Amino acid sequence: MQIKTAEFVKSSQKWQECPEPKIPEYAFIGRSNVGKSSLINAMMNHKDLAKTSQTPGKTQLINHFLVNESWYLTDLPGYGYAKVSKSLRKDFEKLITNYILNRKNLVNLFVLVDIRHNPQKIDLEFMQWCGESGVPFSIVFTKADKLKPGAAEKNVEVYKNELLQSWEELPDLYITSAEKKEGGDLILNYIQKTNDFLEKNKVKFDE
């Protein structure tokens, strides 16, 4: 997929405030400091589209971007950041779960995971919740450039083995590096194929 246009649409405090659900939407989520904004910017070939911050947990709203005037990319708040208050963390979780469960045009959720770390309980629990809730998702491993050659694939195998302890079938997996702009093209190819399928079958979301 060639990115011709990518523009910020709006930030929403509630899922009800999101843009009308008339076109396909793909959301990106992960623990704070997983490199979500950097990956979005690399994929869109736009340095400052999604706001990056040295302070984890900066994204506290649902941020919508219109891509190629045909689909939404959604940047969701990071989950599991310890330095926000418990009540604020609960608000984030409510915001995220309400959006995911109620957004009619959400086609796929990309769950970002830092490839340098062993499987984290909070990520596994979130994926388990997605599975139990019938939410289609893919796993996107970030920061592959921070590892030595071959180490990324090895870490992914560890993750696969962990998931297969409770999953019969694995979701799609992507290995990415925002720094080297690697892997994002595969995600965009998936989005393009899915959009083509939806258009061919004349799928409407707002009915």
Residue frames as a rotation matrix with the C-alpha (Angstrom) as fourth column:
MET 1
0.572 0.820 0.000 0.00
0.820 -0.572 0.000 0.00
0.000 0.000 -1.000 0.00
GLN 2
-0.523 -0.683 0.510 1.25
0.664 -0.702 -0.258 3.43
0.534 0.203 0.821 -0.92
ILE 3
0.030 0.493 -0.869 0.46
0.872 -0.438 -0.218 6.14
-0.488 -0.752 -0.443 1.63
LYS 4
-0.225 -0.029 0.974 -0.73
0.760 -0.631 0.156 9.14
0.610 0.775 0.164 -0.33
THR 5
-0.147 0.221 0.964 -2.40
-0.423 -0.895 0.140 11.06
0.894 -0.387 0.225 2.49
ALA 6
-0.109 0.141 -0.984 -2.48
0.827 0.562 -0.011 10.68
0.552 -0.815 -0.177 6.26
GLU 7
-0.479 0.000 0.878 -4.09
-0.177 -0.979 -0.097 13.35
0.860 -0.202 0.469 8.39
PHE 8
-0.948 0.152 -0.281 -5.15
0.306 0.174 -0.936 13.79
-0.093 -0.973 -0.211 11.99
VAL 9
-0.308 0.919 0.246 -8.96
0.390 -0.114 0.914 13.86
0.868 0.378 -0.323 12.36
LYS 10
0.315 0.441 0.841 -9.73
-0.592 -0.601 0.537 14.18
0.742 -0.667 0.072 16.07
SER 11
-0.867 -0.453 -0.209 -9.05
-0.070 0.526 -0.848 13.06
0.494 -0.720 -0.488 19.64
SER 12
0.153 0.988 0.025 -11.91
-0.352 0.031 0.936 11.55
0.924 -0.152 0.352 21.63
GLN 13
-0.592 -0.284 0.754 -12.40
-0.793 0.035 -0.609 11.03
0.146 -0.958 -0.246 25.36
LYS 14
-0.101 0.636 0.765 -15.22
-0.395 0.680 -0.618 8.51
-0.913 -0.364 0.183 24.77
TRP 15
-0.769 -0.178 0.614 -15.88
0.400 0.616 0.679 5.99
-0.499 0.768 -0.402 22.03
GLN 16
0.244 0.953 0.181 -19.21
0.833 -0.111 -0.542 7.73
-0.496 0.283 -0.821 21.35
GLU 17
0.554 -0.086 -0.828 -17.26
-0.162 -0.987 -0.005 10.85
-0.817 0.137 -0.561 20.31
CYS 18
-0.462 -0.786 0.409 -15.27
0.238 0.335 0.912 9.00
-0.854 0.519 0.032 17.61
PRO 19
-0.677 0.191 -0.711 -15.85
-0.694 -0.487 0.530 9.82
-0.245 0.852 0.462 13.92
GLU 20
0.414 0.910 0.005 -18.86
-0.828 0.379 -0.413 8.19
-0.378 0.167 0.911 12.27
PRO 21
-0.253 -0.574 0.779 -18.13
-0.295 0.812 0.503 4.48
-0.921 -0.102 -0.375 11.67
LYS 22
0.702 0.622 -0.347 -18.54
-0.458 0.021 -0.889 4.52
-0.546 0.783 0.299 7.90
ILE 23
0.526 -0.608 -0.595 -15.13
-0.605 0.225 -0.764 3.26
0.598 0.762 -0.249 6.77
PRO 24
0.625 -0.309 -0.717 -12.78
0.465 0.885 0.024 0.47
0.627 -0.348 0.697 7.94
GLU 25
0.617 -0.400 0.678 -10.79
-0.694 -0.683 0.228 1.16
0.372 -0.611 -0.699 11.09
TYR 26
0.437 -0.599 -0.671 -7.57
0.468 0.788 -0.399 -0.41
0.768 -0.140 0.625 12.37
ALA 27
0.866 -0.019 0.501 -6.45
-0.398 -0.634 0.664 0.32
0.305 -0.773 -0.556 15.92
PHE 28
0.017 -0.934 -0.357 -2.98
0.166 0.354 -0.920 0.15
0.986 -0.043 0.161 17.49
ILE 29
0.784 0.273 0.558 -2.52
-0.504 -0.246 0.828 -0.54
0.363 -0.930 -0.055 21.18
GLY 30
0.217 -0.719 -0.660 0.22
0.430 0.678 -0.597 -1.67
0.876 -0.154 0.456 23.55
ARG 31
0.466 -0.150 -0.872 1.86
0.864 -0.137 0.485 -1.06
-0.192 -0.979 0.066 26.87
SER 32
0.972 -0.141 -0.187 3.20
-0.148 -0.989 -0.019 2.42
-0.183 0.046 -0.982 27.39
ASN 33
0.235 -0.954 -0.188 6.65
-0.782 -0.300 0.546 2.98
-0.578 0.019 -0.816 25.87
VAL 34
0.309 -0.072 0.948 6.28
0.299 0.954 -0.025 0.08
-0.903 0.291 0.316 23.42
GLY 35
-0.746 -0.642 -0.179 7.10
0.086 -0.359 0.929 2.38
-0.661 0.678 0.323 20.49
LYS 36
0.005 0.878 0.478 3.58
0.794 0.287 -0.536 2.74
-0.608 0.382 -0.696 19.15
SER 37
0.719 0.297 -0.629 3.78
-0.013 -0.899 -0.439 6.35
-0.695 0.323 -0.642 17.97
SER 38
-0.214 -0.899 -0.383 7.16
-0.608 -0.184 0.773 5.76
-0.765 0.398 -0.507 16.34
LEU 39
-0.690 0.006 0.724 5.83
0.397 0.839 0.372 2.76
-0.605 0.544 -0.581 14.41
ILE 40
0.408 0.905 0.118 2.73
0.680 -0.215 -0.701 4.67
-0.609 0.367 -0.704 13.25
ASN 41
0.543 -0.269 -0.796 4.89
-0.405 -0.914 0.032 7.55
-0.736 0.305 -0.605 12.06
ALA 42
-0.578 -0.813 0.068 7.24
-0.388 0.347 0.854 5.16
-0.718 0.467 -0.516 10.21
MET 43
-0.412 0.507 0.757 4.33
0.693 0.713 -0.101 3.34
-0.591 0.483 -0.646 8.54
MET 44
0.664 0.747 -0.042 2.72
0.584 -0.552 -0.595 6.61
-0.468 0.370 -0.803 7.47
ASN 45
-0.122 -0.833 0.540 6.10
0.965 -0.226 -0.131 8.03
0.231 0.506 0.831 6.42
HIS 46
0.393 0.352 0.849 5.27
0.095 -0.934 0.344 11.08
0.915 -0.054 -0.400 8.52
LYS 47
-0.528 -0.830 -0.178 7.67
0.245 0.051 -0.968 12.14
0.813 -0.555 0.176 11.26
ASP 48
-0.984 0.081 0.156 5.18
-0.175 -0.477 -0.861 13.92
0.005 -0.875 0.484 13.52
LEU 49
-0.348 0.920 -0.179 1.78
-0.254 0.091 0.963 12.38
0.902 0.381 0.202 12.74
ALA 50
0.680 0.468 -0.564 1.44
0.398 0.411 0.820 10.52
0.616 -0.783 0.093 16.04
LYS 51
0.546 -0.452 0.705 2.94
-0.664 -0.747 0.035 12.34
0.511 -0.487 -0.709 19.01
THR 52
0.270 -0.548 -0.791 5.97
0.513 0.777 -0.363 10.62
0.815 -0.308 0.491 20.49
SER 53
0.643 -0.006 0.766 6.99
-0.560 -0.685 0.465 11.34
0.522 -0.728 -0.444 24.05
GLN 54
-0.485 -0.839 -0.246 9.73
-0.279 0.415 -0.866 10.44
0.829 -0.351 -0.435 26.49
THR 55
-0.674 0.338 0.657 6.99
-0.697 0.001 -0.717 10.20
-0.243 -0.941 0.235 29.12
PRO 56
-0.905 0.364 -0.218 5.17
0.232 0.854 0.465 6.85
0.355 0.370 -0.858 28.85
GLY 57
-0.343 0.868 -0.359 1.41
0.884 0.170 -0.435 7.05
-0.317 -0.467 -0.826 29.10
LYS 58
-0.868 -0.064 -0.493 1.20
-0.026 -0.985 0.172 10.33
-0.496 0.162 0.853 27.17
THR 59
-0.741 0.645 -0.189 -1.58
-0.241 0.007 0.971 9.10
0.627 0.764 0.150 24.86
GLN 60
-0.891 0.453 0.023 -4.70
0.084 0.213 -0.973 9.42
-0.446 -0.865 -0.228 27.02
LEU 61
0.006 0.893 -0.450 -7.26
-0.649 -0.339 -0.681 9.85
-0.761 0.296 0.577 24.25
ILE 62
0.191 0.118 0.974 -8.49
0.625 0.751 -0.213 7.89
-0.757 0.649 0.070 21.24
ASN 63
-0.166 -0.362 -0.917 -6.69
-0.419 -0.816 0.398 9.51
-0.893 0.451 -0.016 18.31
HIS 64
0.511 0.456 0.729 -8.07
0.475 0.557 -0.682 9.05
-0.716 0.695 0.068 14.78
PHE 65
-0.439 -0.632 -0.639 -6.12
-0.383 -0.512 0.769 9.52
-0.813 0.582 -0.017 11.56
LEU 66
0.735 0.676 0.054 -7.62
-0.173 0.264 -0.949 9.33
-0.656 0.688 0.311 8.07
VAL 67
-0.365 -0.916 0.170 -5.39
-0.155 0.239 0.959 7.43
-0.918 0.323 -0.229 5.64
ASN 68
-0.976 -0.105 0.193 -5.70
0.174 0.166 0.971 7.68
-0.134 0.981 -0.143 1.84
GLU 69
-0.616 0.786 -0.050 -9.17
-0.786 -0.617 -0.022 9.13
-0.048 0.026 0.999 2.49
SER 70
-0.043 0.591 -0.805 -10.45
-0.573 0.646 0.505 5.56
0.819 0.483 0.311 2.77
TRP 71
0.398 0.190 -0.897 -9.69
0.508 0.769 0.389 4.10
0.764 -0.610 0.209 6.24
TYR 72
0.719 -0.096 0.688 -8.99
-0.551 -0.683 0.480 5.12
0.424 -0.724 -0.544 9.83
LEU 73
-0.170 -0.759 -0.629 -5.85
0.413 0.524 -0.744 4.38
0.895 -0.386 0.225 11.77
THR 74
0.739 0.515 0.434 -6.57
-0.203 -0.444 0.873 4.68
0.642 -0.733 -0.224 15.49
ASP 75
-0.447 -0.892 -0.070 -3.95
0.004 0.076 -0.997 5.31
0.895 -0.446 -0.030 18.15
LEU 76
0.617 0.749 -0.243 -5.28
0.173 0.173 0.970 4.02
0.768 -0.640 -0.023 21.47
PRO 77
0.510 -0.422 0.749 -4.04
-0.825 -0.487 0.287 4.88
0.244 -0.765 -0.597 24.99
GLY 78
-0.379 -0.722 -0.579 -1.24
-0.355 0.691 -0.629 2.69
0.855 -0.032 -0.518 26.29
TYR 79
0.741 0.672 -0.015 -2.21
-0.273 0.322 0.906 0.28
0.614 -0.667 0.422 29.03
GLY 80
0.752 -0.346 -0.560 -0.49
0.595 0.721 0.354 -0.80
0.282 -0.600 0.749 32.21
TYR 81
-0.083 -0.817 0.570 1.55
0.179 -0.575 -0.798 2.29
0.980 0.036 0.194 33.00
ALA 82
-0.028 0.055 -0.998 2.34
0.910 0.415 -0.003 2.17
0.414 -0.908 -0.061 36.73
LYS 83
-0.809 -0.472 -0.350 2.97
0.584 -0.713 -0.388 5.87
-0.067 -0.518 0.853 37.33
VAL 84
-0.529 0.726 0.439 -0.61
-0.382 -0.666 0.641 7.01
0.757 0.172 0.630 36.79
SER 85
-0.585 0.344 0.735 -3.10
-0.773 0.039 -0.633 6.77
-0.246 -0.938 0.244 39.63
LYS 86
-0.861 0.293 0.415 -5.26
0.270 0.956 -0.114 3.66
-0.430 0.014 -0.903 40.01
SER 87
0.112 0.973 -0.203 -8.42
0.264 -0.226 -0.938 5.64
-0.958 0.051 -0.282 39.25
LEU 88
0.157 -0.129 -0.979 -6.87
-0.805 -0.591 -0.051 7.11
-0.572 0.796 -0.197 36.10
ARG 89
-0.861 -0.502 -0.082 -5.66
-0.470 0.724 0.505 3.66
-0.194 0.473 -0.859 35.04
LYS 90
-0.502 0.770 0.394 -9.22
0.481 0.627 -0.613 2.35
-0.719 -0.119 -0.685 35.50
ASP 91
0.347 0.609 -0.713 -10.52
-0.247 -0.674 -0.696 5.22
-0.905 0.418 -0.083 33.35
PHE 92
-0.361 -0.581 -0.729 -8.04
-0.884 -0.034 0.465 4.28
-0.295 0.813 -0.502 30.61
GLU 93
-0.954 -0.039 0.298 -9.07
0.001 0.991 0.133 0.63
-0.300 0.127 -0.945 30.78
LYS 94
-0.079 0.996 0.038 -12.75
0.399 0.067 -0.914 1.55
-0.913 -0.057 -0.403 30.59
LEU 95
0.249 0.086 -0.965 -12.07
-0.652 -0.721 -0.233 3.86
-0.716 0.687 -0.124 27.64
ILE 96
-0.662 -0.626 -0.413 -10.13
-0.731 0.417 0.540 1.14
-0.165 0.659 -0.734 25.81
THR 97
-0.862 0.329 0.386 -12.55
0.285 0.944 -0.167 -1.73
-0.419 -0.034 -0.907 26.46
ASN 98
0.121 0.955 -0.270 -15.64
0.173 -0.288 -0.942 0.33
-0.978 0.067 -0.200 25.60
TYR 99
0.048 -0.187 -0.981 -14.05
-0.862 -0.504 0.053 1.45
-0.504 0.843 -0.186 22.34
ILE 100
-0.849 -0.502 -0.166 -12.95
-0.517 0.721 0.461 -2.07
-0.112 0.477 -0.871 21.35
LEU 101
-0.751 0.580 0.315 -16.29
0.434 0.793 -0.428 -3.71
-0.498 -0.185 -0.847 22.18
ASN 102
0.161 0.941 -0.298 -18.56
0.408 -0.339 -0.848 -1.02
-0.899 0.015 -0.438 20.72
ARG 103
-0.227 -0.302 -0.926 -16.77
-0.606 -0.700 0.377 0.35
-0.762 0.647 -0.024 17.65
LYS 104
0.637 0.676 0.370 -18.73
-0.161 0.587 -0.794 -1.16
-0.754 0.446 0.483 14.74
ASN 105
0.939 -0.230 -0.256 -16.12
-0.272 -0.040 -0.961 -0.50
0.210 0.972 -0.100 12.06
LEU 106
0.153 -0.913 0.378 -13.11
-0.892 0.038 0.451 -1.82
-0.426 -0.406 -0.808 13.99
VAL 107
0.689 0.078 -0.721 -11.73
-0.567 0.677 -0.468 -4.44
0.452 0.731 0.511 11.61
ASN 108
0.480 -0.605 -0.635 -8.56
0.572 0.765 -0.296 -5.42
0.665 -0.221 0.713 13.46
LEU 109
0.942 -0.248 0.226 -6.61
-0.332 -0.585 0.740 -4.55
-0.051 -0.772 -0.634 16.58
PHE 110
0.374 -0.893 -0.252 -2.82
0.143 0.324 -0.935 -4.53
0.917 0.313 0.249 16.37
VAL 111
0.999 -0.044 -0.015 -1.38
0.014 -0.034 0.999 -5.35
-0.044 -0.998 -0.033 19.79
LEU 112
0.466 -0.881 0.078 2.19
-0.351 -0.265 -0.898 -4.06
0.812 0.391 -0.432 20.06
VAL 113
0.970 -0.234 -0.061 4.77
0.177 0.514 0.840 -5.94
-0.165 -0.826 0.540 22.12
ASP 114
0.466 -0.881 -0.076 8.42
-0.880 -0.471 0.057 -5.02
-0.086 0.041 -0.995 22.80
ILE 115
0.779 -0.111 -0.618 10.37
-0.223 0.871 -0.438 -7.89
0.587 0.479 0.653 21.23
ARG 116
-0.214 -0.966 0.147 13.27
-0.483 -0.027 -0.875 -7.48
0.849 -0.258 -0.461 23.66
HIS 117
-0.460 0.083 0.884 11.29
-0.884 0.053 -0.465 -8.80
-0.085 -0.995 0.049 26.64
ASN 118
-0.972 0.228 -0.051 9.92
0.229 0.973 -0.028 -12.17
0.044 -0.039 -0.998 27.63
PRO 119
-0.266 0.951 0.160 6.12
0.373 -0.052 0.926 -12.52
0.889 0.306 -0.341 27.43
GLN 120
-0.944 -0.039 0.328 4.61
-0.244 -0.586 -0.773 -10.13
0.222 -0.809 0.544 29.97
LYS 121
-0.719 0.686 -0.111 1.59
0.618 0.558 -0.554 -11.10
-0.319 -0.467 -0.825 32.05
ILE 122
-0.237 0.663 -0.710 -0.28
-0.066 -0.740 -0.669 -7.88
-0.969 -0.112 0.219 31.24
ASP 123
-0.520 0.001 -0.854 0.08
-0.838 -0.194 0.510 -8.42
-0.166 0.981 0.102 27.47
LEU 124
-0.949 0.127 -0.287 -0.97
0.044 0.959 0.280 -12.06
0.311 0.253 -0.916 27.68
GLU 125
-0.568 0.776 -0.273 -4.00
0.543 0.105 -0.833 -11.17
-0.618 -0.622 -0.481 29.79
PHE 126
-0.244 0.461 -0.853 -5.03
-0.524 -0.803 -0.284 -8.47
-0.816 0.378 0.437 27.34
MET 127
-0.695 -0.059 -0.716 -4.73
-0.687 0.348 0.638 -10.89
0.211 0.936 -0.283 24.39
GLN 128
-0.909 0.395 -0.137 -6.71
0.418 0.867 -0.273 -13.47
0.011 -0.305 -0.952 26.35
TRP 129
-0.338 0.802 -0.493 -9.45
0.152 -0.471 -0.869 -10.88
-0.929 -0.369 0.037 26.90
CYS 130
-0.389 0.141 -0.910 -9.47
-0.840 -0.459 0.288 -10.07
-0.377 0.877 0.297 23.16
GLY 131
-0.897 -0.019 -0.441 -9.85
-0.246 0.851 0.464 -13.75
0.366 0.525 -0.768 22.32
GLU 132
-0.745 0.629 -0.224 -12.62
0.608 0.501 -0.615 -14.31
-0.275 -0.595 -0.756 24.84
SER 133
-0.181 0.665 -0.724 -14.40
-0.030 -0.740 -0.672 -11.17
-0.983 -0.100 0.154 23.62
GLY 134
0.356 0.308 0.882 -14.19
0.773 0.433 -0.463 -12.24
-0.525 0.847 -0.083 19.96
VAL 135
0.745 -0.170 -0.645 -11.99
-0.307 -0.946 -0.106 -9.28
-0.592 0.277 -0.757 19.01
PRO 136
0.817 -0.494 0.299 -9.84
0.543 0.483 -0.687 -9.90
0.195 0.723 0.663 15.89
PHE 137
0.802 -0.583 -0.128 -6.22
-0.452 -0.733 0.508 -8.97
-0.390 -0.349 -0.852 16.64
SER 138
0.681 -0.720 -0.133 -2.67
0.310 0.448 -0.838 -9.36
0.663 0.530 0.529 15.41
ILE 139
0.728 -0.531 -0.434 0.57
0.425 -0.148 0.893 -9.19
-0.538 -0.835 0.118 17.40
VAL 140
0.769 -0.516 0.377 3.14
0.093 -0.493 -0.865 -6.63
0.632 0.701 -0.331 16.31
PHE 141
0.508 -0.699 -0.503 6.63
0.810 0.190 0.554 -7.03
-0.292 -0.689 0.663 17.77
THR 142
0.958 -0.132 0.253 8.44
-0.033 -0.932 -0.360 -3.68
0.283 0.337 -0.898 17.98
LYS 143
0.612 -0.767 0.192 12.06
-0.758 -0.500 0.418 -2.52
-0.225 -0.401 -0.888 18.32
ALA 144
0.942 -0.248 0.227 13.59
0.293 0.937 -0.192 -5.46
-0.165 0.247 0.955 16.42
ASP 145
0.574 -0.758 0.310 16.57
0.030 -0.358 -0.933 -3.24
0.819 0.544 -0.183 15.56
LYS 146
0.434 -0.383 0.816 17.59
-0.875 -0.397 0.279 -3.25
0.217 -0.834 -0.507 19.23
LEU 147
0.680 -0.129 0.722 18.48
-0.260 0.878 0.403 -6.97
-0.685 -0.461 0.563 19.04
LYS 148
-0.467 -0.877 -0.117 21.34
-0.555 0.187 0.811 -8.84
-0.689 0.443 -0.574 17.42
PRO 149
-0.247 0.354 -0.902 20.62
-0.909 0.237 0.342 -10.68
0.335 0.905 0.264 14.12
GLY 150
-0.457 0.148 -0.877 18.56
-0.017 0.985 0.175 -13.81
0.890 0.094 -0.447 14.71
ALA 151
-0.982 0.032 -0.185 17.58
0.187 0.064 -0.980 -12.83
-0.019 -0.997 -0.069 18.26
ALA 152
-0.550 0.829 -0.103 14.23
-0.815 -0.560 -0.147 -11.37
-0.180 0.003 0.984 17.18
GLU 153
-0.036 0.522 -0.852 13.09
-0.641 0.642 0.420 -14.60
0.767 0.562 0.311 15.56
LYS 154
-0.656 -0.301 -0.692 14.22
0.280 0.755 -0.594 -16.54
0.701 -0.583 -0.411 18.62
ASN 155
-0.951 0.309 0.003 12.21
-0.146 -0.440 -0.886 -14.29
-0.272 -0.843 0.463 20.94
VAL 156
-0.262 0.889 -0.376 9.15
-0.952 -0.175 0.251 -14.66
0.157 0.424 0.892 18.71
GLU 157
-0.235 0.117 -0.965 9.41
-0.157 0.975 0.156 -18.45
0.959 0.188 -0.211 19.01
VAL 158
-0.940 -0.101 -0.325 9.44
0.305 0.174 -0.936 -18.08
0.151 -0.979 -0.133 22.81
TYR 159
-0.682 0.726 -0.080 6.29
-0.637 -0.645 -0.422 -15.97
-0.359 -0.237 0.903 22.53
LYS 160
-0.163 0.610 -0.775 4.61
-0.769 0.414 0.487 -18.48
0.619 0.675 0.402 20.22
ASN 161
-0.546 -0.128 -0.828 5.31
0.228 0.928 -0.294 -21.33
0.806 -0.350 -0.478 22.63
GLU 162
-0.970 0.212 -0.122 3.86
0.051 -0.311 -0.949 -19.31
-0.239 -0.927 0.290 25.50
LEU 163
-0.438 0.848 -0.299 0.69
-0.883 -0.468 -0.033 -18.52
-0.168 0.249 0.954 23.53
LEU 164
-0.240 0.316 -0.918 0.22
-0.549 0.735 0.397 -22.10
0.801 0.599 -0.002 22.36
GLN 165
-0.975 -0.074 -0.207 -0.15
0.131 0.561 -0.818 -23.18
0.177 -0.825 -0.537 25.97
SER 166
-0.511 0.838 -0.193 -3.62
0.189 -0.110 -0.976 -21.63
-0.838 -0.535 -0.102 25.95
TRP 167
0.103 0.524 -0.845 -4.36
-0.775 -0.490 -0.399 -20.91
-0.623 0.697 0.356 22.26
GLU 168
0.415 0.097 0.904 -5.21
0.340 0.906 -0.254 -23.52
-0.844 0.413 0.343 19.62
GLU 169
0.387 -0.212 0.897 -4.38
0.900 -0.124 -0.418 -21.14
0.200 0.969 0.143 16.78
LEU 170
-0.351 -0.620 -0.701 -2.02
0.719 -0.658 0.222 -18.17
-0.599 -0.426 0.678 16.71
PRO 171
0.760 0.533 -0.373 -2.96
0.207 -0.742 -0.638 -14.71
-0.616 0.408 -0.674 15.43
ASP 172
0.697 -0.542 0.469 -0.95
0.457 -0.168 -0.873 -13.06
0.552 0.823 0.130 12.67
LEU 173
0.547 -0.622 -0.560 2.51
0.553 -0.234 0.799 -11.97
-0.628 -0.747 0.217 13.86
TYR 174
0.794 -0.331 0.510 4.62
0.281 -0.543 -0.791 -9.09
0.539 0.771 -0.338 12.56
ILE 175
0.225 -0.800 -0.557 8.23
0.877 -0.083 0.474 -8.19
-0.425 -0.595 0.682 13.41
THR 176
0.755 0.174 0.632 8.87
0.495 -0.784 -0.375 -4.48
0.430 0.596 -0.678 13.02
SER 177
-0.237 -0.765 -0.598 11.45
0.898 -0.408 0.166 -1.74
-0.371 -0.498 0.784 13.49
ALA 178
0.836 0.530 -0.144 10.34
0.461 -0.820 -0.339 1.88
-0.297 0.217 -0.930 13.35
GLU 179
0.294 -0.834 -0.468 14.01
-0.207 -0.533 0.820 2.93
-0.933 -0.144 -0.329 13.32
LYS 180
-0.749 -0.641 0.166 14.75
-0.047 0.301 0.953 0.92
-0.661 0.706 -0.255 10.17
LYS 181
-0.132 0.828 -0.544 11.21
-0.910 -0.319 -0.265 1.18
-0.393 0.460 0.796 8.77
GLU 182
-0.833 -0.184 -0.522 10.90
-0.388 0.866 0.314 -2.59
0.395 0.464 -0.793 8.60
GLY 183
-0.865 0.489 -0.117 7.74
0.489 0.765 -0.418 -4.70
-0.115 -0.419 -0.901 8.90
GLY 184
-0.449 0.716 -0.534 5.28
-0.151 -0.650 -0.745 -1.85
-0.881 -0.254 0.400 8.57
ASP 185
-0.574 0.194 -0.796 4.82
-0.819 -0.147 0.554 -2.59
-0.009 0.970 0.244 4.88
LEU 186
-0.883 0.246 -0.400 3.53
0.172 0.962 0.210 -6.08
0.437 0.117 -0.892 5.73
ILE 187
-0.583 0.699 -0.415 0.94
0.495 -0.099 -0.863 -4.57
-0.644 -0.709 -0.288 8.07
LEU 188
-0.354 0.420 -0.836 -0.12
-0.583 -0.798 -0.154 -2.13
-0.731 0.433 0.527 5.35
ASN 189
-0.804 0.044 -0.593 -0.37
-0.497 0.499 0.710 -4.97
0.327 0.865 -0.380 2.82
TYR 190
-0.800 0.541 -0.261 -2.70
0.600 0.716 -0.356 -6.81
-0.006 -0.442 -0.897 5.20
ILE 191
-0.376 0.664 -0.646 -4.82
0.127 -0.654 -0.746 -3.67
-0.918 -0.362 0.162 5.60
GLN 192
-0.553 0.114 -0.825 -4.96
-0.775 -0.435 0.459 -3.19
-0.307 0.893 0.329 1.82
LYS 193
-0.890 0.193 -0.414 -6.05
-0.050 0.859 0.509 -6.80
0.454 0.473 -0.755 1.20
THR 194
-0.643 0.672 -0.366 -8.68
0.684 0.291 -0.668 -6.56
-0.343 -0.680 -0.648 3.93
ASN 195
-0.367 0.488 -0.792 -10.02
-0.258 -0.871 -0.418 -3.26
-0.894 0.051 0.446 2.59
ASP 196
-0.733 0.058 -0.678 -10.20
-0.674 0.080 0.735 -4.74
0.097 0.995 -0.019 -0.92
PHE 197
-0.855 0.422 -0.302 -12.18
0.424 0.904 0.062 -7.71
0.299 -0.075 -0.951 0.44
LEU 198
-0.479 0.686 -0.548 -14.57
0.503 -0.297 -0.812 -5.43
-0.720 -0.664 -0.203 2.35
GLU 199
-0.436 0.271 -0.858 -15.11
-0.606 -0.793 0.057 -3.24
-0.665 0.545 0.510 -0.71
LYS 200
-0.869 0.051 -0.492 -15.63
-0.382 0.563 0.733 -6.23
0.315 0.825 -0.470 -3.01
ASN 201
-0.650 0.622 -0.436 -18.25
0.686 0.728 0.015 -7.63
0.327 -0.289 -0.900 -0.64
LYS 202
-0.291 0.532 0.795 -19.82
0.004 -0.830 0.557 -4.18
0.957 0.166 0.240 -0.13
VAL 203
-0.172 0.141 -0.975 -19.56
0.934 0.338 -0.115 -4.38
0.314 -0.930 -0.190 3.66
LYS 204
-0.011 0.225 0.974 -21.24
-0.084 -0.971 0.223 -1.46
0.996 -0.080 0.030 5.41
PHE 205
-0.711 -0.429 -0.557 -20.52
0.484 0.277 -0.830 -0.70
0.511 -0.860 0.011 9.06
ASP 206
-0.966 0.247 0.072 -23.11
-0.240 -0.764 -0.599 1.91
-0.092 -0.596 0.798 9.95
GLU 207
-0.300 0.904 -0.305 -26.23
-0.510 0.118 0.852 -0.12
0.806 0.411 0.425 9.31
